[in-house]
């Protein structure tokens, strides 16, 4: 089943599809390292709950995710809006509490793309892995602690255990 919804941007959903999603902090608010850990943990928390997470990275002002929605108890895939509201809402609450701030942390819109081929999927995966390197925040893919890729799961999960 394909669905379509619109806020300011159109969002197309397709059963069985994977999604490359980007969301940004409001007014380019820079997330301190402690806040990036919280956002990282909220993204990882959804893995195997509402999504099969392939990769994600928490940058200082934005987050990139690549995931495939899982099915709910009703046998229907979780909706993109439900997934994103969960990640953005919970992480916003945690970060605001940590920093003693109030107000909106994330821009209301997320940018999403359905990879149309295996090549497109791999391109998006590598984009996530390379993003901290391209931004000058890391020298290699394992040097940035707020990046996660399913093949690197044991290492990344161990970094952020509290």
Secondary structure as the mmCIF struct_conf table of DSSP 4:
data_model
#
loop_
_struct_conf.conf_type_id
_struct_conf.id
_struct_conf.beg_label_comp_id
_struct_conf.beg_label_asym_id
_struct_conf.beg_label_seq_id
_struct_conf.end_label_comp_id
_struct_conf.end_label_asym_id
_struct_conf.end_label_seq_id
STRN STRN1 UNK A 2 UNK A 6
BEND BEND1 UNK A 7 UNK A 9
STRN STRN2 UNK A 10 UNK A 14
TURN_TY1_P TURN_TY1_P1 UNK A 15 UNK A 16
STRN STRN3 UNK A 18 UNK A 24
STRN STRN4 UNK A 25 UNK A 25
HELX_RH_3T_P HELX_RH_3T_P1 UNK A 26 UNK A 28
HELX_LH_PP_P HELX_LH_PP_P1 UNK A 29 UNK A 32
HELX_RH_AL_P HELX_RH_AL_P1 UNK A 33 UNK A 45
TURN_TY1_P TURN_TY1_P2 UNK A 46 UNK A 46
STRN STRN5 UNK A 47 UNK A 47
TURN_TY1_P TURN_TY1_P3 UNK A 48 UNK A 50
STRN STRN6 UNK A 51 UNK A 58
BEND BEND2 UNK A 60 UNK A 61
STRN STRN7 UNK A 62 UNK A 69
HELX_LH_PP_P HELX_LH_PP_P2 UNK A 70 UNK A 70
STRN STRN8 UNK A 71 UNK A 71
TURN_TY1_P TURN_TY1_P4 UNK A 73 UNK A 74
BEND BEND3 UNK A 75 UNK A 76
STRN STRN9 UNK A 77 UNK A 77
HELX_LH_PP_P HELX_LH_PP_P3 UNK A 78 UNK A 79
HELX_RH_AL_P HELX_RH_AL_P2 UNK A 80 UNK A 99
TURN_TY1_P TURN_TY1_P5 UNK A 100 UNK A 100
BEND BEND4 UNK A 103 UNK A 103
STRN STRN10 UNK A 106 UNK A 106
BEND BEND5 UNK A 108 UNK A 108
STRN STRN11 UNK A 111 UNK A 113
BEND BEND6 UNK A 117 UNK A 117
HELX_RH_AL_P HELX_RH_AL_P3 UNK A 118 UNK A 134
TURN_TY1_P TURN_TY1_P6 UNK A 135 UNK A 136
BEND BEND7 UNK A 137 UNK A 137
BEND BEND8 UNK A 139 UNK A 140
TURN_TY1_P TURN_TY1_P7 UNK A 141 UNK A 142
BEND BEND9 UNK A 143 UNK A 143
TURN_TY1_P TURN_TY1_P8 UNK A 145 UNK A 146
STRN STRN12 UNK A 147 UNK A 149
HELX_RH_3T_P HELX_RH_3T_P2 UNK A 150 UNK A 152
HELX_RH_AL_P HELX_RH_AL_P4 UNK A 153 UNK A 159
TURN_TY1_P TURN_TY1_P9 UNK A 160 UNK A 160
#
